[in-house]
Amino acid sequence: MGTLHRFFGLLLGLSLPLVGWASIEVELVSSFTIPNEWVGKLTAGTPIPHLALIPSGGELHGYTISASDARALAKAKVIVGINPQLEPWLADWAKANQREKDLLWLSPAPLPSGSHLWIVPAEVKTMMRRLKKGLDAAGIETSEGNLVQALKEIESVEKDVWDTFAPLLPHERQFVTQHPGLEKYAEAFGLKVAGSILESASAESADPSARHYAELLKSIRTQKVRVILCDEGQNPAAAQQLGKDASLPPPTALTFEYLQKRGTPGDTWASMMRLNARKLAEALKQP
């Protein structure tokens, strides 16, 4: 029976979708693939099953909890999320089901709308420590050695990303994003967000107002911005049109909101960070 338990724990640790697995007892449920990987790192070497609600390629901001999600959440001993402003659907579910005491927010303080703190190494280190403390308090087996190893990896990634952006000149360090969220990332690595096409991270499929679009286009020309970013898997129409109107190359698609499927580039937090940094640096360096 112990072997079977470890087998299921390994499978669920791979961020498999919930469909078909709702009957398995899961002790840890994370909102999406990135905190789920962190859970796996801290509980490595244990048979504790864990999974992510939102699979690779899923939409974080406008997510809706399904019936199978609700069943998994109901059975979970601990539920892990980043912040109630980023995952209001998870906060609402916990409140409605009186499970707020079992919901571990890794960055609970109020934050600017849409901030992607999971791609800021200093913030990730803080969240890792909070995660271990929360899991320990809930009686979930973790390891101090696992935490030390995870923190070292974060520091290594931070250095590699810094080195990737280091050759960029001051005028090559600014870009326009599809929606707010990369400001803290830019600040951490000496870059600058010159503007966002959408004014809210919760409106992924919306279009910018005519006034905002005109102001953004003027800003791009005035500040000589050369790169527009879009989210891989999201509708890039507005970013593409803005690029055409500004006489810029097609938007550069990055993936910061989920890990890729296992076995493909970007399937871990570390490789996701390095891959996005390389793609962004290459785009910024274009003449």
Secondary structure as the mmCIF struct_conf table of DSSP 4:
data_model
#
loop_
_struct_conf.conf_type_id
_struct_conf.id
_struct_conf.beg_label_comp_id
_struct_conf.beg_label_asym_id
_struct_conf.beg_label_seq_id
_struct_conf.end_label_comp_id
_struct_conf.end_label_asym_id
_struct_conf.end_label_seq_id
HELX_RH_AL_P HELX_RH_AL_P1 GLY A 2 LEU A 12
TURN_TY1_P TURN_TY1_P1 GLY A 13 LEU A 14
BEND BEND1 LEU A 18 LEU A 18
TURN_TY1_P TURN_TY1_P2 VAL A 19 SER A 23
BEND BEND2 ILE A 24 ILE A 24
BEND BEND3 GLU A 27 GLU A 27
STRN STRN1 LEU A 28 PHE A 32
HELX_RH_AL_P HELX_RH_AL_P2 THR A 33 LEU A 42
TURN_TY1_P TURN_TY1_P3 THR A 43 GLY A 45
BEND BEND4 THR A 46 THR A 46
STRN STRN2 HIS A 50 ILE A 54
TURN_TY1_P TURN_TY1_P4 SER A 56 GLY A 57
BEND BEND5 LEU A 60 LEU A 60
TURN_TY1_P TURN_TY1_P5 HIS A 61 GLY A 62
HELX_RH_AL_P HELX_RH_AL_P3 ALA A 67 LYS A 75
BEND BEND6 LYS A 77 LYS A 77
STRN STRN3 VAL A 78 GLY A 81
BEND BEND7 ILE A 82 ILE A 82
TURN_TY1_P TURN_TY1_P6 PRO A 84 LEU A 86
HELX_RH_AL_P HELX_RH_AL_P4 PRO A 88 ALA A 96
TURN_TY1_P TURN_TY1_P7 ASN A 97 GLN A 98
HELX_RH_3T_P HELX_RH_3T_P1 GLU A 100 ASP A 102
STRN STRN4 LEU A 103 TRP A 105
BEND BEND8 LEU A 106 SER A 107
BEND BEND9 ALA A 109 ALA A 109
TURN_TY1_P TURN_TY1_P8 SER A 113 GLY A 114
HELX_RH_3T_P HELX_RH_3T_P2 LEU A 117 ILE A 119
BEND BEND10 VAL A 120 VAL A 120
HELX_RH_AL_P HELX_RH_AL_P5 PRO A 121 ALA A 137
TURN_TY1_P TURN_TY1_P9 ALA A 138 GLY A 139
HELX_RH_AL_P HELX_RH_AL_P6 GLU A 144 PHE A 165
TURN_TY1_P TURN_TY1_P10 ALA A 166 PRO A 167
HELX_RH_3T_P HELX_RH_3T_P3 PRO A 170 GLU A 172
BEND BEND11 ARG A 173 ARG A 173
STRN STRN5 GLN A 174 THR A 177
BEND BEND12 GLN A 178 PRO A 180
HELX_RH_AL_P HELX_RH_AL_P7 GLU A 183 ALA A 188
TURN_TY1_P TURN_TY1_P11 PHE A 189 GLY A 190
STRN STRN6 LYS A 192 SER A 196
BEND BEND13 ILE A 197 GLU A 199
TURN_TY1_P TURN_TY1_P12 ALA A 201 SER A 202
TURN_TY1_P TURN_TY1_P13 GLU A 204 SER A 205
HELX_RH_AL_P HELX_RH_AL_P8 ALA A 210 GLN A 223
TURN_TY1_P TURN_TY1_P14 LYS A 224 LYS A 224
STRN STRN7 ILE A 228 ILE A 228
STRN STRN8 LEU A 229 ASP A 231
TURN_TY1_P TURN_TY1_P15 GLU A 232 GLY A 233
BEND BEND14 GLN A 234 GLN A 234
HELX_RH_AL_P HELX_RH_AL_P9 ALA A 237 ASP A 245
TURN_TY1_P TURN_TY1_P16 ALA A 246 SER A 247
HELX_LH_PP_P HELX_LH_PP_P1 PRO A 249 PRO A 251
STRN STRN9 THR A 252 LEU A 254
BEND BEND15 GLU A 257 TYR A 258
HELX_LH_PP_P HELX_LH_PP_P2 LEU A 259 LYS A 261
TURN_TY1_P TURN_TY1_P17 ARG A 262 GLY A 263
BEND BEND16 THR A 264 THR A 264
TURN_TY1_P TURN_TY1_P18 PRO A 265 GLY A 266
BEND BEND17 THR A 268 THR A 268
HELX_RH_AL_P HELX_RH_AL_P10 TRP A 269 LEU A 284
TURN_TY1_P TURN_TY1_P19 LYS A 285 LYS A 285
#
